[in-house]
Amino acid sequence: MRILHLCNKVPFPGRDGSSLAMESLIRLEASLGHSVHVVALNTEKHWVEHPASPIQGATLEAVAASTKPSVRTALANLFSRDSYYASRFWTPEASAVIAERVQRADVVVLDSIFMAVYLNELGTVPAILRAHNVEHAIWMRGLSDEPWFRRGYVALQAQRLKVWESQVAQRVARIWTISPEDAEWFRRFGPVHTLPCTYDPEHGTWTETGAAEPTAYHLGALDWTPNVRGMKWFLEEVAPLLHHAGVDVYSRQWPFGSAPKGVRYRADQPDFAEYGIFIAPIRSGSGMRIKLLEAMARGKAIVTTPLGAEGLNASHGTHLLLADSPSEFAAAMDELHQSAELRSKLGSAAALHARAQFSDHSAADGIARELATFAS
């Protein structure tokens, strides 16, 4: 089967949650023997200098696109009914490329709700929406954290996005959600299959290094609003309560002032063997946190919130520790810092859980059945 796979960023190399999820799905499609042609927007924010596909059976065509929001375009959007969060991903250059490539496709995968802005270019070719999140829920859940002068605009755009997401869900042939929690919202609109991000335990880069070390790290892009909100909460409310544990925070950006005692900002890449604990202070968002799956596959002892653990089918006290209040989060970190036995128990169980439920092999049959419905 010929699959046209549309991405709102270049998926190779997988370097953040969404690109890793895109890369994993393309890898699965190609491994099943399908011919996959990827058309991806190469944007300023996620620019790749020499884009190429490392996956046999998958070709890549990157289209330079400017999607950066601005005050001028955001205000102009007030006079339309379109979702500003979505409409800025449409460009005439990408539209022309997609309209040409779809003529040779049997099915189109929209790997991000934002690529649904190109639905009109697809004609009668059936489309699958691969939903990484319930996008409007990200903004609605974090509304109270917005500055008062932005809150009204964000609320308006979140509502527009909700309407648009529901309209897209009714236009596509199938919906693939990345988590069962997201599937509950989309199920009212059409056929849904849950397809989480997966990884290759045998040939991938997520090497299991265990949880022997008492040191903690966090890895996440601090230019994405849910990550910034979560880290702000951690710095202001959790870090002052820590008695023993500390954390190294890895990100290309640091949108805060000086770090409190016990927190160290790192702009480089972690040596995962140096850390036994991973923390994810998630306070808003949707979908599946790929950085948590990565930490599980690496065999780390994890502390996160119930929201952060969505999509992982993981149990508190067995695969990770869940903490929703600042005192609970700090206490969990301190406990893991002091208990090598607990770190080892959680890290080993997490690695086994990741391999059993999120390996490429575990998802292959499901995706094969889904794609078979489009065979002519």
C-alpha positions in Angstrom: 0.0 0.0 0.0 1.2 3.5 -0.7 0.9 5.8 2.3 1.3 9.5 2.2 2.4 10.5 5.7 2.0 14.2 6.7 3.9 15.7 9.6 3.9 19.2 11.0 7.7 18.9 11.7 10.5 16.9 10.3 10.3 13.6 12.2 13.9 12.5 11.7 15.9 12.3 13.8 13.4 11.8 16.7 14.5 14.4 19.2 11.4 15.4 21.2 8.1 13.7 22.1 6.1 14.4 18.9 8.9 13.7 16.5 9.7 10.4 18.3 6.0 9.4 18.0 6.0 10.3 14.3 9.2 8.4 13.7 7.9 5.3 15.5 4.7 5.2 13.4 6.6 5.6 10.1 9.0 2.9 11.2 6.0 0.6 11.9 4.3 1.3 8.5 7.5 0.7 6.6 8.3 -2.5 8.6 4.9 -3.9 7.5 6.0 -3.6 3.8 4.1 -0.4 2.9 5.6 2.3 0.7 5.7 5.4 2.8 6.3 8.9 1.5 6.6 11.6 4.2 5.8 15.2 3.5 6.9 17.3 6.5 6.9 21.0 7.3 10.5 22.2 8.1 9.7 25.1 10.4 11.9 27.7 12.1 11.3 26.3 15.5 12.2 22.7 14.6 14.5 23.4 11.6 16.5 20.4 10.3 19.5 21.4 8.2 19.7 18.3 5.9 16.5 16.3 6.4 16.6 12.7 5.3 14.9 9.5 6.1 16.9 6.8 7.9 14.1 4.2 7.5 14.2 1.8 4.6 10.9 1.9 2.7 10.2 5.5 3.8 11.1 8.6 1.7 11.1 12.2 3.1 10.2 15.4 1.4 10.6 18.5 3.6 8.9 21.8 2.8 10.2 25.0 4.4 7.4 26.6 6.2 7.0 29.7 8.4 4.5 28.9 11.2 5.8 31.2 13.9 3.0 33.1 15.7 3.0 36.9 15.8 0.9 39.6 17.5 -0.2 40.8 14.1 -1.5 37.5 12.8 -2.9 36.6 16.2 -5.0 39.8 16.3 -6.0 39.5 12.7 -7.4 36.0 13.4 -9.9 37.5 15.8 -11.9 38.6 12.7 -12.2 35.0 11.4 -13.7 31.9 12.8 -10.7 29.7 12.2 -8.5 28.2 14.9 -5.3 30.3 15.0 -3.4 27.4 16.5 -4.2 25.3 13.4 -4.5 27.8 10.5 -0.9 29.0 10.8 0.3 25.5 9.7 -1.2 26.0 6.2 1.1 27.3 3.5 0.6 27.4 -0.3 3.9 25.7 -0.9 3.0 22.7 1.2 -0.5 22.7 -0.2 0.8 22.3 -3.8 3.2 19.5 -2.8 0.5 17.6 -1.0 -2.0 18.0 -3.8 0.5 16.5 -6.2 1.7 13.6 -4.0 -1.7 12.5 -2.9 -2.5 11.5 -6.5 -0.2 8.5 -6.0 -1.4 7.5 -2.5 -3.9 4.9 -1.3 -4.3 6.4 2.1 -3.1 9.5 4.0 -1.9 9.6 7.6 -2.3 13.0 9.2 0.3 12.7 11.9 -0.8 15.6 14.0 -4.2 17.4 14.1 -2.5 20.4 12.6 -1.9 18.7 9.3 -5.7 18.4 8.9 -5.5 21.9 7.5 -4.7 20.1 4.2 -7.8 17.9 4.2 -9.2 19.8 1.2 -6.1 18.9 -0.8 -6.7 15.1 -0.4 -9.7 14.8 -2.6 -11.3 11.3 -2.3 -8.2 9.6 -0.8 -9.2 8.3 2.7 -7.4 9.9 5.6 -6.4 8.7 9.1 -6.0 11.2 11.9 -3.1 10.3 14.2 -4.0 12.4 17.2 -1.0 13.1 19.5 -3.3 14.9 22.0 -6.7 16.3 22.5 -5.2 19.6 21.6 -7.9 21.9 23.0 -7.6 20.2 26.4 -4.0 21.3 26.7 -5.0 24.9 26.6 -8.2 24.5 28.7 -6.4 22.6 31.4 -3.8 25.4 31.7 -6.1 28.3 31.4 -5.8 29.4 35.0 -2.0 29.7 34.6 -2.3 32.2 31.8 -1.7 35.9 32.6 -5.0 37.7 32.9 -4.5 39.8 29.8 -4.1 36.6 27.7 -6.7 34.5 29.3 -9.7 35.6 27.2 -7.8 35.2 23.9 -6.6 31.7 24.9 -10.0 30.7 26.0 -11.5 31.8 22.7 -8.8 29.9 20.7 -9.2 26.8 22.8 -12.9 26.8 22.1 -12.3 27.3 18.4 -9.7 24.5 18.4 -12.3 22.2 20.2 -14.8 22.8 17.4 -12.3 22.3 14.7 -11.0 19.1 16.3 -14.5 17.7 16.3 -15.1 18.7 12.7 -11.8 17.0 11.6 -12.6 13.9 13.5 -15.9 13.6 11.6 -14.2 14.0 8.2 -11.5 11.4 8.5 -12.0 7.7 7.9 -10.2 6.6 11.1 -8.8 8.1 14.2 -5.6 6.8 15.9 -5.2 8.2 19.4 -1.9 7.9 21.3 -3.6 7.2 24.6 -6.8 5.5 25.7 -7.7 8.6 27.7 -7.7 10.6 24.5 -9.7 7.9 22.8 -12.6 8.6 25.1 -13.1 12.1 23.7 -12.6 11.2 20.1 -14.9 8.1 20.2 -18.0 10.1 19.9 -17.0 11.2 16.4 -15.8 8.1 14.6 -13.9 4.8 14.7 -11.0 5.0 17.1 -7.9 2.8 17.6 -5.4 3.5 20.3 -1.9 3.4 18.9 0.8 4.5 21.5 4.3 5.6 20.7 6.5 2.5 20.5 10.2 1.9 20.4 12.6 -0.7 19.1 14.2 -2.4 22.2 16.7 -4.3 20.1 18.0 -1.6 17.7 17.0 1.7 19.3 18.9 4.1 21.4 17.0 3.8 24.6 19.5 1.6 26.3 18.6 0.3 29.8 21.0 1.8 32.3 19.1 1.1 35.4 18.3 3.0 38.6 21.3 2.3 40.8 22.4 5.9 41.1 20.5 8.2 43.6 20.6 11.2 41.4 17.6 12.6 39.5 17.2 14.3 36.2 14.4 15.9 34.1 14.5 16.1 30.3 12.1 18.2 28.4 11.8 21.2 26.0 11.2 24.3 28.1 9.7 26.2 25.2 6.5 24.1 25.3 3.8 25.6 27.5 2.8 22.5 29.5 6.5 21.8 30.3 7.1 25.4 31.4 4.0 25.3 33.6 5.1 22.0 35.2 8.7 23.1 35.8 7.5 26.5 37.3 5.3 24.6 39.7 8.2 22.3 40.6 10.7 25.2 41.2 8.3 27.3 43.2 6.4 24.7 45.2 8.3 21.4 45.2 12.0 22.2 45.3 11.8 24.2 48.6 10.4 21.0 50.3 13.2 18.7 49.3 15.4 17.5 52.1 17.8 15.1 50.4 17.1 14.9 46.6 18.2 17.3 43.9 17.7 17.3 40.2 19.5 18.2 37.0 17.2 19.8 34.4 18.2 19.3 30.8 16.7 21.7 28.1 17.9 23.9 25.4 16.1 26.8 27.1 15.8 28.0 30.6 12.9 30.6 30.8 13.3 31.2 34.6 15.6 33.2 36.8 18.2 31.6 39.1 17.5 28.0 40.0 16.7 27.2 43.7 19.0 25.1 45.9 19.2 21.5 44.7 18.2 22.3 41.1 20.9 22.6 38.3 20.1 23.6 34.7 22.0 21.8 32.0 22.0 22.8 28.3 23.9 19.7 27.2 22.7 16.1 26.8 22.5 13.7 29.8 24.7 10.7 30.4 21.8 8.5 31.4 24.0 6.1 33.3 24.7 8.8 35.8 21.0 9.0 36.9 18.7 6.5 38.6 15.6 8.8 39.0 13.6 10.6 36.4 11.0 13.3 37.4 8.1 14.7 35.3 6.1 17.4 37.1 3.3 17.5 34.5 0.4 19.9 35.5 -1.3 20.3 32.1 -1.4 18.6 28.7 -2.9 15.6 27.0 -1.8 12.4 25.2 1.2 10.4 26.2 4.5 11.8 27.5 7.2 10.1 25.4 9.9 11.3 27.8 8.3 9.1 30.5 8.2 6.1 28.1 11.9 6.7 27.4 12.7 6.8 31.1 10.8 3.6 31.7 12.6 1.9 28.8 15.9 3.0 30.3 14.9 1.4 33.6 14.7 4.6 35.7 12.7 5.0 38.9 10.1 7.7 38.0 8.1 10.3 39.9 5.3 12.0 38.0 1.7 13.2 38.5 -1.4 11.2 37.6 -1.8 13.4 34.6 1.8 12.8 33.5 1.2 9.0 33.6 -1.7 9.0 31.2 -1.3 6.6 28.3 1.3 4.5 30.1 -1.0 2.0 31.8 1.4 2.1 34.7 0.6 1.5 38.4 1.7 3.6 41.4 4.1 1.7 43.5 4.8 -1.0 40.9 6.1 0.9 37.8 6.5 4.4 39.2 5.5 6.8 42.0 2.6 9.2 41.5 2.4 12.4 43.4 -0.1 15.3 42.9 0.8 17.8 45.6 4.1 19.5 46.2 4.6 17.7 49.5 3.9 14.3 48.0 6.2 15.0 45.0 9.1 16.1 47.3 8.6 13.2 49.6 8.7 10.7 46.7 11.9 12.2 45.4 13.5 12.0 48.8 12.4 8.5 49.4 13.9 7.3 46.0 17.1 9.2 46.7 17.6 7.3 50.0 16.3 3.8 49.0 18.4 1.9 46.5 16.0 -1.1 46.9 13.0 0.9 45.9 14.8 2.5 42.9 15.8 -0.9 41.7 12.4 -2.4 42.1 10.6 0.4 40.3 13.2 0.7 37.5 13.3 -3.0 36.7 9.5 -3.2 36.6 9.3 -0.1 34.4 11.7 -1.5 31.9 9.8 -4.8 31.7 6.5 -2.9 31.4 7.8 -0.7 28.5 9.2 -3.7 26.6 5.9 -5.7 27.0 3.5 -2.9 26.1 5.3 -0.4 24.0 7.8 -2.3 21.8 7.3 -2.0 18.0 6.4 -5.7 18.0 3.5 -5.2 20.5 1.8 -2.7 18.2 2.5 -4.3 14.8 -0.6 -6.5 14.6 -2.9 -3.7 15.5 -1.6 -1.3 12.9 -1.6 -4.1 10.3 -5.3 -4.7 10.9 -6.0 -1.0 10.8 -4.3 -0.5 7.4 -5.8 -3.6 6.0 -9.2 -1.9 6.1 -7.9 0.5 3.3 -6.6 -2.3 1.0 -8.4 -2.2 -2.4 
